[in-house]
């Protein structure tokens, strides 16, 4: 992985983010998850009739039994992309948010070799954990996209997505439209993977995608949560 300061995202100068980034340069077994991200790039060419997608969306026993965090990025093709983080893929997410960017824009951002999604909270909270904050400023690859509010309660569609993917450890594909939205917003695409969770401090956490066993070195995806005091 290139040095933090030689990367195209050196403008992300928040000390907490830099600290979390430096952690990735000291760890060799990191998320070089080209396989899943390359699959996610193919989503515009996939349909819900694809056999691979049907298998990925079918409930089954998890492929992996360790305690890595599960992250899911999903959204309708003509809608916004959402992020869900689960400590256990069989339980409700501990964090769900609709990002202020469309699915098509996010897929364009995925064209980068390194994808860094950064959520920053300016809330002056002392009792909450980082992921319990509600208002977030969202950046992707150093570009500010706007504000989002963490969901206190999941929508019916989000619950259905989590239910459909409860047996999926990792993968990317297309789910049939939910609640009759398929004809309006297009099919619902998703990318699901396991992440290593790194706690930088009480005000910062990072999630780094874990490379599937045997996958070649490729792109990297990291998600940062930082509370600015």
N, C-alpha and C positions, 0 to 999 in steps of 0.2 A: 504494500500500500504506500502511496506517495506520502511524503512528509506533510504534516498539518499545514505548514506555512507555504508549501509549494503547490498546494491544491487550489483549484479555482474557487474554493469557498473560504479563502482566508479572511474575507470580510466579516465572517461570523466571529466577532472579537469578544463575545461574552466570556469572561474568565471561566465560568462553570462549564460552558460548552467546550472550551479549549482543553480543560482538564479531562473531560470525558473523552475527547478526541485523542488526547495523548495516551489514554489508557489503551486505545485500540492499536496504537503503534507499538505498544509493549507486549501485546498478546498475539502470538503467531496463529493460533487456532481460532480464526475469526470468520465472519460471515462473508465468504467469497461465493455467494449464492447465485452464480450465473444461471443455474438450471431453472429455478423457479422464476426469476426475473425475465429470462428469455421467453419462458412459457407465457408470462403475463403480457409481454409485448405482442404475442400472437393472438390475443383475445379478439381484436377486431375481425379476425378471419374465422373465429370459432362460432358455433351456434349451439343451442341447447340440445341439438340432436347428436352432437359429437359423442361417441362412445366413451372417450376418455373423460369428458366432462361428466357424463352420467355416472361413471364409476367413482369419480372424485366426490360427487355430491351424495353418494349413497351411504347411509349410516353403516358403520362397521367398527370393529374393535380398533383402537388406536395403534398405529404402526410403531410408536415409540412410547416407552413407559417412564422416561425420566421426568424431571420436574421443571423443564424449560418452560418459559412463558410462551403462550400462543398469541400471535398477532394476526388480525385479519383486516385487509383493506378491500372494501367492496362498494359498489354503486352501480346505478343504471348508466348505460352508455351515454345518454343525454341528460344525466343528472349529476349530482355532486358525489364525491367519494367520501366514504366514512371509514373510521378507524375504530376497531374494537380490540381490547387487550384482555386476555383471560389467563389467570393463574392456573386454571384447570379447564381444558377444552370441553369438559362435560358440565361445567357450571357457568352461570351468567358472568359476563365480563365485569371486570372491576373498573373499566374505563371505556366509554363510548362517546364519540364525537363526530359530527358531520363537519368535514373540513371545508373551508371557503374556496374550493377549487373544483372544477368539473372533472369528471372521470377522464375525458379526452385530454385535458391539460395535464393531468397527473401522468397519464401514459406517455406524453411527450417528455415530461421531466425524467421519466424512467429511461430515456434514451442515453442518459449520462452513465458513465462507468461507475460513478459513486453517487448514490442518492441519499441525501441527508434531509430528513424532515425534522424541523425544530418547532416546538411549541413553548412559548414563553408566557408566564403569568406575572402580572405586576401587582397581584393582590398581596397586601401586607398581612399575611396570616401567620400565626405562630402555633396554632394548635393542629391545623390540618396537615396531612401528608401531601406530598407534591401532587400526586394523581387525584387528590380530592378537591383540588381547586376547580373553579367553574369557568372562568373567563380566560381565554388563551389567544395570543397573537401567533399566527401560523406562518412559518417560513418554509420554503422548499428550495434546496440548493442555493441558499443565500438570498432568495427573492421573497419579499413579503407579499402574502396573498390576502391577509385580512384577519378578522376576528371570528372566533367560534366559541360556543358555550357547550361545555360538557353536559351530556344528557344525564338528568337525574333519574329518568325512567326511559327504558327503551321503547321504541315504537313497535307496533305489531309486525311490520316488515322486518325490522332488525331482529326481533325475537325469532321470526321464521327463518331468517338467514342463519342465525346461530344454531337453530335446531337442525337445519338441513346439513350443516357442516360439522356437527358434533363428533362424527367419527373420522373426520379428515385431519390428519396430522400436518400435512403440507401439500401444497399444490395450487394450481390456478385454473380457472375455467369459467363456465357460464351456468347460471341457474335459471330456470324458467321464471318468467315475470310473476311478481307477487301482487295480489290485490287488484288485478286487472290493469296494472300499469305498463305491462309489456308492450302494448301497442302504442303507448304515448311516449314513454321514456326509453324504449328499447330494452334489450335483455339485461339482466343483472350479472355483472362480472365480478370476480373475486380473486384475491391472492391471499393464501394462508400459509404461514410458516412458523417455525419455532425460533424464539429469540433468547439470547443471553441477556439477562438483566444486570445492569451495573449501577450501583448506588454511588454517586459521586459525593453527595452530602445530603443533609436533610432538605436541601433546596434544589437538588438536581438528580435526575436518573436518566439512564440511557438504555436502549434496547437494540441489540445488534443481531441481525439475522444469522442464524446458524446454517452453515453450508451442509446440504444433504451429503451423506456419505458417498464418496466416489465422484462427486461433481468436480468439474474442472474449475480452476481459478477464473473468476469473472467479476461481475458487478458486486457492489456492496450496498446494503441498505441499513441505515441506522436511524433511529427515532429518538430525539432528545426532548426531555421535559425539564424546564428550568424555571425556577421561581426567582424573580428579580426583586431584591429588597432595596 
